[in-house]
Amino acid sequence: MITGSVQINKGYYFLVFNMYNEYGKRKPEWHSTGLKVDNNERKNNQNRKQAEKMLKEELVRINAENSFSNKMNTIAKKSKYSNMLFCDYMLEWLANIKPKVAQSTYIGYEQVIKGRLYPYFKNKRIKLIDLRPKDIQDFINYLYSQKLKGTTIAHYTANMNTAFKEAVIAEIIPSNPMDRIERVKKEEYIPDFYSDEELIDLIEVVKTQKLELPLTLGIIYGLRREEILGLTWEALDFNNKSITIRKTVGRGKYDGVTQFLIKDIPKNKSSYRTLPMFDFIVDLLKKYKEKYKQNEKIFGNTYIKDYKNFICLMDNGELVKPDYVDRTFSNILKTNGFRHIRLHDLRHSCATLLLRNGVPLSEIQKWLGHSNIITTQRYSHLDQNDKTIPANMIETKFNMSFKSNDNKKEQLPNATR
């Protein structure tokens, strides 16, 4: 343990630390405090006390660093990680985490690590055992300089934090350097949505578009994009007129190959839910089922049959790609003079319509498949007493067979898990 004392030299107070060389010989280090030995006794006592306080603080810091260094040296001598670069450790962690997480989760990790993290730290040549909080903070500052938002940067720090925690558990490093990093602030997200007039006009336009089916489902049910594309004919109960959300379809590069990522939703998840199938939706689905049969005849042997169980298909039988839905939706808005919103904002528009039509937040939570009511409460700033949404207009345009106005509050929504 390093010790020290306050000494006077040339009219100033100095901190003297009892350091030792590699042979165990004492080699004191002198550090000026900048505090003078004052002729005024009161002032001098103040300076003396300040110097003693500085000594205590420095001794705590130095001994902590020495303890950390000693632990690191002990670990380094025993471990294969003694010379491993931090960036290479992150690649090893990525490979280890792969079989433990969903494909979509792994793709997100891979994009973060192989995107900016690996090249940055590869260039710095910083070893895992030498990495300090300052190195991480410098990286965070670099990400900000690249115009990344706090929400995106938080993905980088979250991945590093998880990797470091596992390294501590494995006794590769003695402590998590992320513990000394201030949490990155995420931007507050304010959802956008269409007004009742905009939504009704959009519904009318979508009826003439190539992606009529997925976009209609997005507008009426407020489904997530991946949920829309994951709908299968097996999930539809035409007898009981219900739709069960139990699969998702995404797309990304996995094992170096860009592919569809099809995932089952566990039944205990809030996103696994059953919604009513309105009469006009029944007609729409039957129309597309017949259309797919005709497409299969037209394309013949070139028709893709791997995805026949899914309800949202391209003309050649292939699954609709998620980014194609985004681009097509954006083009529809631009071509028809609508103000720009994201595809995901149809979900917010649906929630807004339900809320303004008097549906309780707890029911909207079930309808949208939110795991937490706090997520649903983002819409609570709207005036719940404003029930001016003309639901009868939507019903007329889609030939909905809704109940009378007195029962509409019960009809929308009627979701079950």
C-alpha positions in Angstrom: 0.0 0.0 0.0 1.3 3.4 -1.0 1.7 5.9 1.9 2.6 9.6 1.9 2.9 12.9 3.8 2.6 16.6 3.4 6.1 18.4 3.3 7.3 21.9 2.9 9.8 22.9 0.2 10.7 26.4 -0.9 7.7 28.0 0.8 5.1 25.6 -0.7 3.3 22.5 0.5 4.1 19.3 -1.4 2.6 15.9 -1.4 5.3 13.2 -1.0 4.4 9.6 -1.9 6.5 6.7 -0.8 7.0 4.8 -4.0 9.4 1.9 -4.6 11.4 0.7 -7.6 11.5 -2.9 -8.9 14.3 -3.7 -6.3 12.2 -2.6 -3.4 14.2 0.6 -2.8 12.2 3.6 -1.6 11.9 6.3 -4.3 9.7 9.2 -3.0 7.7 11.3 -5.5 7.1 15.0 -4.9 4.0 16.7 -6.2 3.4 20.4 -5.7 0.0 21.5 -4.3 0.4 25.1 -5.4 -0.4 26.1 -1.8 1.9 28.6 -0.1 3.2 28.5 3.5 1.5 31.7 4.5 2.7 34.1 7.3 -0.9 34.5 8.4 -1.6 31.7 10.8 -5.3 31.4 9.9 -4.6 31.3 6.2 -1.6 28.9 6.7 -3.8 26.5 8.7 -6.4 26.5 5.8 -3.7 25.8 3.3 -2.3 23.0 5.4 -5.7 21.4 5.8 -6.3 21.7 2.1 -3.0 20.0 1.4 -3.8 17.1 3.8 -7.2 16.7 2.1 -5.5 16.5 -1.3 -3.1 13.9 0.0 -5.9 11.7 1.3 -7.7 11.9 -2.1 -4.6 11.1 -4.1 -3.7 8.2 -1.9 -7.1 6.7 -2.4 -6.8 7.1 -6.2 -3.3 5.8 -6.4 -3.9 2.7 -4.3 -7.1 2.0 -6.2 -5.2 2.2 -9.5 -2.4 0.0 -8.1 -4.9 -2.6 -6.9 -6.6 -2.6 -10.3 -3.2 -2.9 -12.1 -2.1 -5.7 -9.8 -5.3 -7.6 -10.5 -4.9 -7.1 -14.2 -1.3 -8.3 -14.1 -2.3 -11.4 -12.2 -5.0 -12.1 -14.6 -2.9 -11.4 -17.6 -0.2 -13.8 -16.6 -2.7 -16.6 -16.3 -4.9 -15.9 -19.3 -4.9 -16.1 -23.0 -6.4 -12.6 -23.0 -3.1 -11.0 -21.8 -2.4 -9.7 -25.3 -5.8 -9.8 -26.9 -7.1 -6.5 -28.4 -10.4 -5.2 -27.1 -11.9 -5.3 -30.6 -10.9 -9.0 -31.0 -12.5 -9.8 -27.6 -15.8 -8.2 -28.9 -15.7 -10.5 -31.9 -15.2 -13.5 -29.6 -18.1 -12.3 -27.5 -20.2 -11.9 -30.6 -19.5 -15.5 -31.6 -20.3 -16.8 -28.1 -23.6 -14.9 -27.9 -24.9 -16.1 -31.3 -26.5 -19.4 -30.3 -28.1 -17.7 -27.2 -30.1 -15.0 -28.9 -32.7 -14.6 -31.7 -31.4 -14.1 -35.2 -32.7 -10.5 -35.3 -31.0 -9.7 -32.0 -27.7 -11.2 -33.2 -27.9 -9.1 -36.4 -28.3 -6.0 -34.4 -25.2 -6.9 -32.3 -23.2 -7.7 -35.4 -24.0 -4.4 -37.1 -22.9 -2.5 -34.0 -19.7 -4.4 -33.4 -18.5 -4.9 -37.0 -19.8 -1.5 -38.1 -18.0 1.2 -36.2 -16.8 -0.4 -33.0 -14.3 -2.9 -34.4 -12.6 -0.6 -36.9 -12.3 2.2 -34.3 -10.6 0.1 -31.6 -8.6 -1.9 -34.2 -7.0 1.4 -35.2 -6.3 2.3 -31.6 -4.7 -1.1 -30.8 -6.0 -1.1 -27.2 -5.7 -4.3 -25.4 -8.7 -5.6 -23.4 -6.7 -5.5 -20.1 -5.5 -2.0 -20.9 -9.0 -0.5 -21.7 -10.0 2.4 -19.4 -13.2 4.4 -19.0 -11.5 7.3 -20.9 -11.1 5.1 -23.9 -14.8 4.2 -23.9 -15.7 7.9 -23.5 -13.5 8.8 -26.4 -15.3 6.3 -28.5 -18.7 7.7 -27.4 -17.5 11.1 -28.4 -16.4 9.8 -31.8 -19.9 8.3 -32.4 -21.4 11.7 -31.6 -19.0 13.3 -34.1 -20.3 10.8 -36.7 -23.8 12.4 -36.2 -25.3 9.4 -34.5 -28.1 10.0 -32.2 -28.1 9.1 -28.5 -30.6 6.3 -29.0 -28.3 4.6 -31.5 -25.2 5.2 -29.4 -27.0 3.5 -26.5 -27.0 0.3 -28.5 -23.1 0.4 -28.6 -22.8 1.1 -24.9 -25.4 -1.6 -24.1 -23.4 -4.2 -26.1 -20.1 -3.3 -24.5 -21.7 -3.3 -21.0 -23.0 -6.8 -21.5 -19.7 -8.1 -22.9 -17.8 -6.5 -20.0 -20.2 -8.1 -17.4 -19.5 -11.5 -18.9 -15.7 -10.8 -18.9 -15.9 -10.0 -15.2 -17.9 -13.2 -14.4 -15.3 -15.2 -16.4 -12.5 -13.4 -14.4 -11.0 -12.0 -17.5 -11.1 -8.5 -16.1 -11.5 -7.5 -12.4 -14.2 -4.8 -13.0 -16.6 -3.4 -15.6 -15.2 -0.1 -17.0 -18.7 0.9 -18.1 -19.6 1.4 -14.5 -17.7 4.7 -14.6 -19.4 5.9 -17.8 -22.4 8.2 -17.6 -25.4 6.7 -19.3 -26.0 8.0 -22.8 -29.1 10.1 -23.0 -31.7 8.9 -25.5 -33.8 11.3 -27.5 -37.4 11.6 -26.4 -39.6 9.9 -29.0 -42.8 11.7 -30.0 -45.0 9.4 -32.1 -46.6 10.9 -35.2 -50.1 10.0 -36.5 -52.7 10.9 -39.1 -55.8 12.8 -38.3 -59.2 11.1 -38.9 -59.6 12.8 -42.3 -56.0 11.8 -43.4 -56.6 8.2 -42.3 -59.9 7.9 -44.1 -58.4 9.4 -47.3 -55.4 7.0 -47.0 -57.7 4.0 -46.6 -59.4 4.9 -49.9 -56.2 5.3 -51.8 -54.7 2.1 -50.4 -57.6 0.1 -51.9 -56.1 0.7 -55.4 -52.5 -0.1 -54.5 -50.3 -3.1 -55.1 -49.7 -3.6 -51.4 -53.4 -3.2 -50.5 -53.5 -6.2 -48.2 -50.5 -5.5 -45.9 -51.2 -1.7 -45.7 -54.9 -2.2 -44.9 -54.0 -4.6 -42.1 -51.5 -2.0 -40.8 -54.1 0.8 -40.9 -57.0 -1.2 -39.3 -55.2 -3.2 -36.7 -52.1 -1.1 -36.1 -49.8 -4.2 -36.5 -46.1 -3.9 -36.5 -44.5 -4.4 -40.0 -43.0 -7.7 -39.0 -46.3 -8.9 -37.6 -48.2 -8.1 -40.8 -45.7 -10.0 -42.9 -45.7 -12.9 -40.4 -49.4 -13.6 -40.8 -50.2 -17.1 -42.1 -53.4 -18.7 -43.3 -53.2 -21.0 -40.3 -53.5 -18.0 -38.0 -56.9 -17.1 -39.5 -60.1 -18.5 -38.2 -62.8 -17.8 -40.7 -65.4 -19.6 -38.7 -64.9 -17.6 -35.5 -63.7 -14.6 -37.5 -60.4 -14.0 -35.7 -56.8 -13.3 -36.5 -54.0 -14.5 -34.2 -50.7 -12.7 -34.2 -48.1 -15.5 -33.6 -45.2 -15.0 -36.1 -43.0 -12.2 -37.3 -41.0 -11.9 -40.5 -37.9 -9.7 -40.7 -34.9 -9.6 -43.0 -31.2 -9.2 -42.5 -27.7 -10.6 -43.1 -27.1 -13.8 -41.0 -24.0 -16.0 -41.6 -23.1 -13.6 -44.4 -26.4 -14.2 -46.3 -29.2 -11.8 -46.5 -32.4 -13.8 -45.7 -35.9 -13.7 -44.3 -35.9 -14.1 -40.5 -39.1 -16.0 -39.5 -39.8 -16.1 -35.8 -42.5 -17.6 -33.7 -43.9 -15.4 -30.9 -44.1 -17.3 -27.6 -47.7 -17.6 -26.3 -46.7 -15.9 -23.0 -45.7 -12.7 -24.8 -48.0 -9.8 -24.9 -47.5 -9.5 -28.7 -49.1 -12.9 -29.1 -52.7 -11.9 -29.4 -56.0 -12.6 -31.1 -58.0 -9.9 -32.9 -61.4 -9.8 -34.5 -61.7 -10.4 -38.2 -64.1 -7.9 -39.6 -66.4 -8.8 -42.6 -64.6 -6.6 -45.0 -61.2 -8.1 -43.9 -62.7 -11.6 -44.6 -63.7 -10.5 -48.1 -60.2 -8.9 -48.7 -58.4 -12.1 -47.6 -60.5 -14.4 -49.7 -59.9 -12.1 -52.7 -56.1 -12.5 -52.2 -56.3 -16.2 -51.6 -57.9 -16.5 -55.1 -55.4 -14.1 -56.5 -52.5 -16.2 -55.3 -54.0 -19.3 -57.0 -54.2 -17.4 -60.3 -50.6 -16.2 -59.9 -49.3 -19.8 -59.3 -50.9 -20.8 -62.6 -49.5 -17.8 -64.4 -45.9 -18.3 -63.2 -46.0 -22.0 -63.5 -42.7 -23.7 -62.5 -41.1 -20.4 -61.6 -43.6 -19.7 -58.9 -42.0 -19.8 -55.4 -43.9 -22.3 -53.2 -41.8 -22.0 -50.0 -44.0 -19.3 -48.5 -47.5 -20.5 -49.5 -48.7 -20.4 -45.9 -48.1 -16.7 -45.6 -50.8 -14.2 -46.6 -48.6 -11.3 -47.9 -46.8 -12.4 -51.0 -45.4 -10.9 -54.2 -46.9 -12.0 -57.5 -44.2 -14.7 -57.9 -44.9 -16.2 -54.5 -42.0 -14.7 -52.6 -42.5 -13.2 -49.2 -42.9 -9.4 -49.3 -39.6 -7.8 -48.1 -40.0 -5.4 -45.1 -38.0 -2.6 -46.7 -40.1 -2.9 -49.9 -43.2 -2.2 -47.8 -41.5 0.9 -46.3 -40.5 2.2 -49.7 -43.9 1.5 -51.3 -45.7 3.2 -48.5 -43.5 6.3 -48.7 -44.1 6.5 -52.5 -47.8 6.2 -52.1 -47.8 9.1 -49.7 -45.7 11.3 -51.9 -47.6 10.4 -55.1 -51.0 11.1 -53.6 -50.0 14.3 -51.8 -50.1 13.0 -48.2 -47.8 14.4 -45.6 -44.9 12.0 -44.8 -45.2 9.6 -41.9 -43.4 6.3 -41.3 -45.1 3.0 -41.9 -44.8 2.4 -38.1 -46.8 5.6 -37.6 -49.9 3.8 -38.9 -49.7 1.9 -35.6 -49.8 5.2 -33.7 -52.7 6.4 -35.9 -54.6 3.3 -35.0 -54.0 3.8 -31.3 -55.0 7.4 -31.6 -58.3 6.6 -33.3 -59.2 4.0 -30.7 -58.4 6.4 -27.8 -60.3 9.3 -29.3 -63.2 6.9 -29.8 -63.3 6.3 -26.1 -61.5 3.0 -25.8 -59.6 2.6 -22.5 -55.8 2.5 -22.5 -55.8 -1.0 -21.0 -57.8 -2.3 -24.0 -55.6 -0.4 -26.5 -52.6 -2.1 -24.8 -54.0 -5.5 -25.5 -55.0 -4.5 -29.1 -51.5 -3.3 -29.9 -49.6 -6.0 -28.0 -47.7 -3.6 -25.7 -45.9 -5.4 -22.9 -46.1 -2.4 -20.7 -49.0 0.1 -20.2 -46.4 2.8 -20.0 -45.8 2.4 -23.7 -49.5 2.8 -24.4 -49.7 5.9 -22.1 -47.7 7.9 -24.7 -51.1 8.5 -26.3 -52.8 9.7 -23.0 -52.1 13.4 -23.8 -55.0 13.3 -26.3 -58.4 14.5 -25.3 -60.3 11.3 -24.5 -63.6 13.2 -24.4 -63.2 14.1 -28.1 -65.2 11.4 -29.8 -65.5 13.2 -33.2 -63.8 10.4 -35.1 -66.5 9.5 -37.7 -66.3 5.7 -37.3 -69.4 5.4 -39.4 -67.5 6.8 -42.4 -64.8 4.2 -42.1 -67.5 1.5 -41.8 -69.2 2.7 -45.0 -66.0 2.8 -47.0 -65.1 -0.7 -46.0 -68.6 -2.1 -45.8 -68.0 -2.9 -42.1 -70.9 -4.6 -40.2 -70.3 -2.8 -36.9 -72.9 -2.6 -34.2 -74.9 0.5 -33.6 -73.2 3.6 -32.3 -74.2 2.7 -28.7 -72.1 -0.5 -28.9 -69.1 0.8 -30.8 -67.1 1.4 -27.6 -67.3 -2.3 -26.9 -66.6 -3.4 -30.5 -63.3 -1.5 -30.8 -61.3 -3.3 -29.7 -62.2 -6.8 -28.5 -58.7 -8.3 -28.3 -57.8 -11.5 -26.5 -54.5 -13.1 -25.9 
